[in-house]
């Protein structure tokens, strides 16, 4: 027989971030969490690119605009990083932006599917309840008829 404490020791410990994300997903608050994370990423990327590429991004507003456009995968091209560090920040922003947008899309889609499944389950439950009520009514009718037949047999006997 396996020792339960040994199996729990074999499991990797979860970080505080993993635990928090797990709670967010389980509580179905993942969409606001991902949206806030995406906006935070845009603000952070805008701030960092303003620090590392002052020539192309003279203000935080320009950096934030570039970050939002880059995260949204639109990429107008009106402002682009030209320094090596600016391009590193741009590459990371593109990868993280696409990843977060994919998660947002998947989350919204799964919420729609979940709502539809809940509606179908509710309809099936109503149909099942109606069917059970009909079956009960038929059984009561049969029980009544059997009682009548028993009464007739008792009178004949």
NORDA-V520603 format. One line per field, one symbol per residue. ss: DSSP state (H for helix, E for strand, L for the rest). A space follows every 10 residues. Layout:
ss->???
This chain:
ss->LLLHHHHHHH LLLLLHHHHH HHHHHHLLLH HHHHHHHHHH HHHHHHHHHH HHLLLLLLLH HHHHHHHHHH HLLLLLLLLL LLLHHHHHHH HHHHHHHHHH HHHHHHHHHH HHHHHHHHHH HHHHHHHHHH HHHHHHHHHH HHHHHHHHHH HHHHHHL
